[in-house]
Amino acid sequence: MPRHRIADWDNAYANSANIAGSDRWPTAWVEPAQAFRDALSSEGRARLDITYGGGRRNRLDLFLPSATPKGLVVFIHGGYWMAFDKSFWSHLANGAVSSGFAVAMPSYTLCPEIRIAGIVQEIGEAIGKAAGLVDGPLMLTGHSAGGHLASRMVTATTPLVADVARRIRHVVSISGLHDLRPIMRTEMNATLAIDEQEALAESPALLRPMDGARITCWAGGGERAEFLRQNALLANIWTGLDATTSTVVEPDRHHYSIVDGLADPAHPLTRTLISE
């Protein structure tokens, strides 16, 4: 009988150390992101650094299609709640923008300057701000820690106001971290400072979904086993709580390349995100 026990939690959540050629990232994202911002700015279709809160990182970029938007997509970046900002990911808006949707990408305050619970509140404010700028249905997506934040928005304890929450049509959590308790066992927690109370309050897998929640949990076949487990975990639990759920494991993708599909309007990841 197989037995499973994780002895090295840091390795279980270490992506770069377990991806061949990982030194390409995050540099590989910088040039296409800048090129996309420049292109849309030259066409008057990029509104950059829109303020949504009082923090110095409480800014979002809004990318617009060439016609009236069909709705709004919000992409929330990852980085274990400790790294990156909106500027690394702009090109990932291309799939949805080319399909007629506006895309908002917020930055947020990073740990240890803030707790994860505080980031959840900031993302709620960012989505509310963006939703006030674009009408129509709302789709949320995020990568890794951003997948956690996107999923957290459609829990029963969402920070979103009711009018915004009702507009959410779909959430796609990409390589999302849905149970924070294992992260407490890693060295990262010296910075994140997650305790049991926060893990119970902020882990989507430990919370009830809001009424009518629809979520797709999407991960790469080359992910660490813990990310594959976390990907399956949320869809499994929420299926039993009346949410509409799907689980996708995309072959030949690892933790960094898994987001690339968002840049392509024909890719199944983009098509799934904006689907009815």
Phi, psi and chi 1 to 4 in degrees:
 res  aa     phi    psi   chi1   chi2   chi3   chi4
   1 MET       -  123.7  177.7 -177.5  -62.9      -
   2 PRO   -63.3  141.3  -16.6   28.4      -      -
   3 ARG  -124.8  141.0  -63.6 -178.5  180.0 -179.0
   4 HIS  -124.1  127.2  -56.9  -79.6      -      -
   5 ARG  -152.9  129.9 -176.6  177.2 -176.3  -84.0
   6 ILE   -92.7  120.8  -64.1  174.3      -      -
   7 ALA   -95.3  -30.8      -      -      -      -
   8 ASP  -117.9   93.3 -173.5  -16.2      -      -
   9 TRP   -71.6  -29.4  -73.0   96.7      -      -
  10 ASP   -64.3  -44.4  -71.5  -57.7      -      -
  11 ASN   -66.6  -34.7 -175.5   56.5      -      -
  12 ALA   -61.2  -29.6      -      -      -      -
  13 TYR  -111.8   13.3  -75.9   93.0      -      -
  14 ALA   -89.9  110.7      -      -      -      -
  15 ASN   -86.1  -54.4  -70.5  -59.1      -      -
  16 SER   -58.1  -40.2  -66.3      -      -      -
  17 ALA   -66.5  -14.3      -      -      -      -
  18 ASN  -120.1   15.3  -68.3  -73.3      -      -
  19 ILE  -121.1  120.4  -64.1  173.2      -      -
  20 ALA   -62.6  132.7      -      -      -      -
  21 GLY    71.8   23.0      -      -      -      -
  22 SER   -65.6  -14.8   64.0      -      -      -
  23 ASP   -68.8   -7.3   55.4  -17.8      -      -
  24 ARG   -67.5  -27.8  -71.7 -177.0   54.8 -144.6
  25 TRP  -105.1  146.1  -70.4  -85.1      -      -
  26 PRO   -87.1    0.0   32.6  -36.3      -      -
  27 THR   -55.6  -34.9  -56.0      -      -      -
  28 ALA   -62.1  -20.0      -      -      -      -
  29 TRP   -88.9  -22.5  -66.8  -44.1      -      -
  30 VAL   -66.2  -50.6  172.8      -      -      -
  31 GLU   -64.6  -48.7 -175.2  174.9  -17.4      -
  32 PRO   -64.7  -32.0   17.0  -28.6      -      -
  33 ALA   -64.7  -45.3      -      -      -      -
  34 GLN   -65.1  -40.9 -176.9   66.0   60.2      -
  35 ALA   -62.9  -39.2      -      -      -      -
  36 PHE   -66.4  -43.8 -177.4   82.4      -      -
  37 ARG   -61.0  -43.4  -75.3 -163.8  -56.7  -81.3
  38 ASP   -63.1  -43.4  -69.2  -14.0      -      -
  39 ALA   -63.6  -47.1      -      -      -      -
  40 LEU   -72.5  -32.0  -96.2   69.3      -      -
  41 SER   -63.7  -39.9  -66.6      -      -      -
  42 SER   -65.4  -22.7   69.7      -      -      -
  43 GLU   -98.1    3.6  -61.3  171.9    9.9      -
  44 GLY    71.5   24.8      -      -      -      -
  45 ARG  -114.4   17.8  -65.1 -163.9  -72.5  127.7
  46 ALA  -128.4  124.5      -      -      -      -
  47 ARG  -112.1  108.7  -63.7  179.9   58.0 -172.5
  48 LEU  -102.6  146.1  -54.0  179.9      -      -
  49 ASP    59.7   44.9  -69.3  -38.4      -      -
  50 ILE   -73.1  128.3  -62.3  169.5      -      -
  51 THR   -77.7  133.3  -59.9      -      -      -
  52 TYR  -124.2   -6.2   69.6   80.9      -      -
  53 GLY  -159.8 -172.4      -      -      -      -
  54 GLY   -89.4  -12.1      -      -      -      -
  55 GLY   -77.2  155.4      -      -      -      -
  56 ARG   -66.0  -24.2   61.0 -178.1  177.5   81.8
  57 ARG   -98.5    7.0  -70.9  174.5   58.3   94.5
  58 ASN   -81.9   71.4  -68.2  167.1      -      -
  59 ARG  -135.2  148.5  -55.6  -71.4 -174.4  -87.7
  60 LEU  -135.4  153.2   63.5   84.6      -      -
  61 ASP  -105.3  141.2  -67.2  -18.4      -      -
  62 LEU  -123.0  122.0 -177.7   65.8      -      -
  63 PHE  -109.5  133.0  -57.9  109.2      -      -
  64 LEU  -115.8  144.1  -61.0  167.4      -      -
  65 PRO   -73.7  175.6   29.4  -34.1      -      -
  66 SER   -75.8  -18.7   55.3      -      -      -
  67 ALA  -120.8 -178.6      -      -      -      -
  68 THR   -55.7  129.2  -59.5      -      -      -
  69 PRO   -61.0  141.8  -23.1   33.9      -      -
  70 LYS   -75.9  -16.0  -61.5  176.0 -177.3  177.9
  71 GLY   166.1 -167.1      -      -      -      -
  72 LEU  -128.6  131.7  172.7   66.4      -      -
  73 VAL  -107.9  136.0  170.1      -      -      -
  74 VAL  -116.1  124.1  178.6      -      -      -
  75 PHE  -106.5  128.8  173.3   85.8      -      -
  76 ILE  -113.4  121.3  -52.1  164.3      -      -
  77 HIS   -76.0  160.5   74.1   78.7      -      -
  78 GLY  -100.5 -156.5      -      -      -      -
  79 GLY   119.8   26.8      -      -      -      -
  80 TYR    53.5   35.2  -83.1  125.5      -      -
  81 TRP    62.5    9.5  -52.9  -84.9      -      -
  82 MET  -123.7   -9.0  -59.9 -176.5  -63.2      -
  83 ALA  -145.5  163.8      -      -      -      -
  84 PHE    75.5  173.1  -58.8  125.4      -      -
  85 ASP  -152.3 -177.0   60.9   40.2      -      -
  86 LYS   -62.7  -22.8   57.2 -173.2  172.5   61.0
  87 SER   -69.0  -20.3   68.6      -      -      -
  88 PHE   -77.3  -14.5  -72.0   83.3      -      -
  89 TRP  -122.1    4.9  -40.1   94.3      -      -
  90 SER   -53.4  -40.8  -53.3      -      -      -
  91 HIS   -61.7  -21.9   59.5  -63.2      -      -
  92 LEU   -71.1  -10.4  -61.1 -177.2      -      -
  93 ALA   -75.4  -14.5      -      -      -      -
  94 ASN   -60.1  -40.2 -176.9   62.6      -      -
  95 GLY   -59.3  -48.4      -      -      -      -
  96 ALA   -74.1  -40.1      -      -      -      -
  97 VAL   -62.7  -42.7  167.9      -      -      -
  98 SER   -67.3  -18.0  -64.6      -      -      -
  99 SER   -94.0    4.5  -58.9      -      -      -
 100 GLY    99.7    9.3      -      -      -      -
 101 PHE  -107.2  147.4  -68.9   83.2      -      -
 102 ALA   -77.7  150.0      -      -      -      -
 103 VAL  -131.0  127.0  176.4      -      -      -
 104 ALA  -107.5  137.7      -      -      -      -
 105 MET  -130.2  107.4  -66.5 -169.5  169.1      -
 106 PRO   -92.5  148.6   31.2  -32.7      -      -
 107 SER   -90.5  167.6  -67.6      -      -      -
 108 TYR  -153.0  161.0   48.8   85.8      -      -
 109 THR   -61.9  139.4  -53.3      -      -      -
 110 LEU  -103.5  150.4  -59.9  175.5      -      -
 111 CYS   -67.7  144.3  -61.7      -      -      -
 112 PRO   -93.4    9.2   34.9  -36.8      -      -
 113 GLU   -65.5  -19.9 -172.7  177.7  -19.7      -
 114 ILE  -145.4  159.4 -164.0  171.7      -      -
 115 ARG   -88.7  161.3  -61.2  -73.4  -65.5  -95.8
 116 ILE   -58.0  -37.7  -71.5  175.4      -      -
 117 ALA   -59.2  -35.5      -      -      -      -
 118 GLY   -70.6  -36.7      -      -      -      -
 119 ILE   -62.8  -40.7  -61.9  174.9      -      -
 120 VAL   -55.7  -44.3  167.5      -      -      -
 121 GLN   -65.8  -40.5  -64.1  -58.9  -46.2      -
 122 GLU   -63.3  -42.5  -72.7 -169.0   -7.2      -
 123 ILE   -64.0  -37.3  -67.6  -59.4      -      -
 124 GLY   -59.1  -41.2      -      -      -      -
 125 GLU   -66.6  -40.9  -67.8  177.3   22.5      -
 126 ALA   -63.0  -44.2      -      -      -      -
 127 ILE   -65.0  -40.4  -66.5  170.2      -      -
 128 GLY   -61.2  -41.7      -      -      -      -
 129 LYS   -63.3  -48.7  176.8   67.8  174.1 -174.8
 130 ALA   -63.4  -39.3      -      -      -      -
 131 ALA   -64.7  -27.3      -      -      -      -
 132 GLY   -75.6  -12.9      -      -      -      -
 133 LEU   -99.5  -20.1  -60.3  172.6      -      -
 134 VAL  -134.6  128.0  179.8      -      -      -
 135 ASP   -83.0  169.4  -66.1  -29.4      -      -
 136 GLY    99.1 -174.2      -      -      -      -
 137 PRO   -64.2  156.9   23.0  -33.2      -      -
 138 LEU  -123.6  127.2  176.8   57.6      -      -
 139 MET  -118.8  135.8  -76.8   68.3   67.5      -
 140 LEU  -115.4  140.0  -50.9 -180.0      -      -
 141 THR  -146.8  157.8 -171.5      -      -      -
 142 GLY  -166.0  159.6      -      -      -      -
 143 HIS  -116.0  127.9  174.1 -126.0      -      -
 144 SER    62.1 -113.3 -163.2      -      -      -
 145 ALA   -60.5  -31.6      -      -      -      -
 146 GLY   -67.4  -30.2      -      -      -      -
 147 GLY   -65.7  -38.2      -      -      -      -
 148 HIS   -59.7  -46.8  157.1  -93.6      -      -
 149 LEU   -67.5  -38.2  -66.4  164.3      -      -
 150 ALA   -64.4  -44.2      -      -      -      -
 151 SER   -65.4  -37.4  -56.5      -      -      -
 152 ARG   -62.1  -27.1  178.3   68.4  177.7   82.1
 153 MET   -68.9  -20.4  -65.5  -59.7  112.3      -
 154 VAL  -110.9   29.8  -70.5      -      -      -
 155 THR   -93.4  165.9   63.2      -      -      -
 156 ALA   -63.0  -21.6      -      -      -      -
 157 THR  -105.1   33.5   54.6      -      -      -
 158 THR   -56.4  145.2  179.9      -      -      -
 159 PRO   -80.3   -6.1   30.4  -36.1      -      -
 160 LEU   -72.8  145.0  -61.7  175.1      -      -
 161 VAL   -70.6  156.6  -61.4      -      -      -
 162 ALA   -59.3  -41.0      -      -      -      -
 163 ASP   -63.8  -35.2  -73.7  -12.1      -      -
 164 VAL   -76.1  -44.4  172.5      -      -      -
 165 ALA   -58.1  -37.5      -      -      -      -
 166 ARG   -66.4  -21.1  -80.8 -166.7  -70.4  -91.9
 167 ARG   -81.1  -13.0  -72.1  172.6   55.0 -174.3
 168 ILE   -70.5  122.1  -61.9  175.3      -      -
 169 ARG   -98.2  -31.2 -175.5  167.6   79.5 -168.9
 170 HIS  -162.6  144.3 -166.9 -167.2      -      -
 171 VAL  -122.3  133.1  173.1      -      -      -
 172 VAL  -118.9  110.8  177.0      -      -      -
 173 SER   -94.3  115.8  176.9      -      -      -
 174 ILE  -100.5  114.3  -54.4  169.5      -      -
 175 SER    52.5   42.2  -53.6      -      -      -
 176 GLY   -73.8  150.3      -      -      -      -
 177 LEU  -101.8  101.0  -66.1  161.8      -      -
 178 HIS  -101.5  -13.9  -56.0  125.7      -      -
 179 ASP  -127.2  113.7 -177.9   -6.0      -      -
 180 LEU   -80.6  -12.9  -59.7 -178.6      -      -
 181 ARG   -59.4  -41.5  -67.7  172.1  -61.4  179.8
 182 PRO   -63.2  -29.3  -24.0   34.9      -      -
 183 ILE   -65.1  -25.3  -50.8  -59.2      -      -
 184 MET   -63.1  -20.1  -66.2  167.9   59.2      -
 185 ARG   -89.9   -2.3  -61.5  171.2  177.2  -97.6
 186 THR   -98.6  163.4   69.6      -      -      -
 187 GLU   -65.4  -23.8  -69.3 -176.9   -0.6      -
 188 MET   -57.4  -25.8  -68.8 -175.9  -68.6      -
 189 ASN   -69.2  -12.1 -152.9   42.3      -      -
 190 ALA   -63.1  -29.3      -      -      -      -
 191 THR   -93.8  -41.5  -61.9      -      -      -
 192 LEU   -74.3  -33.7  -61.3  173.4      -      -
 193 ALA    58.9   34.7      -      -      -      -
 194 ILE   -69.7  131.2  -55.2  166.9      -      -
 195 ASP  -115.8  176.3   55.4   25.4      -      -
 196 GLU   -60.1  -40.4 -172.1   75.7    9.7      -
 197 GLN   -62.2  -44.8 -179.5  178.9    1.8      -
 198 GLU   -68.4  -39.7 -174.5  170.6   46.3      -
 199 ALA   -60.0  -42.2      -      -      -      -
 200 LEU   -68.8  -33.3  -66.2  175.1      -      -
 201 ALA   -84.4  -22.8      -      -      -      -
 202 GLU  -119.3    1.7  -57.6  -60.9  -19.0      -
 203 SER   -89.2  115.1  -63.8      -      -      -
 204 PRO   -54.8  -36.0  -28.4   36.5      -      -
 205 ALA   -67.0  -17.2      -      -      -      -
 206 LEU  -103.4    6.7  -54.4 -178.8      -      -
 207 LEU  -119.7  159.5  -59.3  171.5      -      -
 208 ARG   -81.3  141.7  -61.4 -169.9   69.1   87.0
 209 PRO   -71.4  153.2   27.5  -34.0      -      -
 210 MET   -67.9  159.5   66.5  168.8   58.2      -
 211 ASP   -58.1  134.1  -69.5  -16.5      -      -
 212 GLY    79.1    9.2      -      -      -      -
 213 ALA   -62.3  138.4      -      -      -      -
 214 ARG  -129.2  122.8  175.5 -174.8  170.0 -145.4
 215 ILE  -137.5  140.5 -169.1  163.1      -      -
 216 THR  -116.2  126.0  -62.5      -      -      -
 217 CYS  -102.0  117.9  -62.3      -      -      -
 218 TRP  -124.2  127.0 -167.9  -67.4      -      -
 219 ALA  -141.3  166.9      -      -      -      -
 220 GLY   -92.8  147.3      -      -      -      -
 221 GLY   -64.3  -21.0      -      -      -      -
 222 GLY   -96.2   16.4      -      -      -      -
 223 GLU   -72.7  162.4  -59.8 -100.1   12.1      -
 224 ARG   -60.6  149.8  -54.9  -66.2  -70.2  149.7
 225 ALA   -57.8  -33.7      -      -      -      -
 226 GLU   -67.2  -35.6  -91.4  -64.2  -86.7      -
 227 PHE   -69.9  -36.1  -78.2   90.2      -      -
 228 LEU   -66.2  -39.1  -68.3  169.5      -      -
 229 ARG   -65.7  -44.7 -175.3 -175.5   69.6   82.6
 230 GLN   -65.2  -34.2  -68.4 -114.5   10.8      -
 231 ASN   -62.5  -45.8 -167.9   60.4      -      -
 232 ALA   -73.0  -30.9      -      -      -      -
 233 LEU   -59.9  -50.7  175.7   68.1      -      -
 234 LEU   -65.7  -45.6 -175.8   63.2      -      -
 235 ALA   -61.2  -38.8      -      -      -      -
 236 ASN   -62.6  -52.0 -172.2  -35.9      -      -
 237 ILE   -65.8  -45.5  -69.1  175.0      -      -
 238 TRP   -71.1  -23.7  -81.9   15.0      -      -
 239 THR   -58.6  -37.4  -61.7      -      -      -
 240 GLY   -77.5   -2.2      -      -      -      -
 241 LEU  -119.0   25.8  -63.0  173.2      -      -
 242 ASP    73.2   14.2  -66.0  -33.1      -      -
 243 ALA   -81.9  159.8      -      -      -      -
 244 THR   -94.7  118.0  -59.2      -      -      -
 245 THR  -128.1  153.4   68.3      -      -      -
 246 SER  -142.9  150.9  -59.8      -      -      -
 247 THR  -126.9  129.7  -55.1      -      -      -
 248 VAL  -128.1  132.5  176.6      -      -      -
 249 VAL  -116.9  109.1  177.0      -      -      -
 250 GLU   -85.3  121.3 -175.4  178.0   -7.9      -
 251 PRO   -63.1  152.8  -18.1   30.1      -      -
 252 ASP    60.9   28.1  -57.1  -40.0      -      -
 253 ARG  -125.6  140.9  -61.6  -79.6 -176.1  169.0
 254 HIS  -111.1 -171.2   54.4   62.5      -      -
 255 HIS   -63.4  -27.9 -168.9   71.7      -      -
 256 TYR   -93.0  -40.3  -61.3  147.5      -      -
 257 SER   -76.4  -12.6   62.6      -      -      -
 258 ILE   -62.9  -25.8 -169.9   62.1      -      -
 259 VAL   -82.4  -11.8  -65.3      -      -      -
 260 ASP   -58.7  -31.2  -68.1  -11.2      -      -
 261 GLY   -59.5  -24.9      -      -      -      -
 262 LEU   -66.3  -19.9  -69.7  175.1      -      -
 263 ALA   -80.3  -10.6      -      -      -      -
 264 ASP  -113.1  117.2 -179.5   -0.9      -      -
 265 PRO   -63.4  -19.6   19.7  -30.8      -      -
 266 ALA   -95.7   -6.4      -      -      -      -
 267 HIS   -71.8  144.1 -167.7  -80.7      -      -
 268 PRO   -56.5  -29.6  -27.2   34.8      -      -
 269 LEU   -64.9  -47.0  179.5   54.8      -      -
 270 THR   -64.7  -45.2  -62.1      -      -      -
 271 ARG   -62.2  -38.2  -55.2  -43.8  -56.2  167.0
 272 THR   -66.6  -44.1  -62.9      -      -      -
 273 LEU   -58.0  -44.0  173.3   62.0      -      -
 274 ILE   -97.1    8.1   62.6  176.8      -      -
 275 SER   -70.5  154.5   62.9      -      -      -
 276 GLU   -71.5      -  -64.8  -72.4  -13.2      -
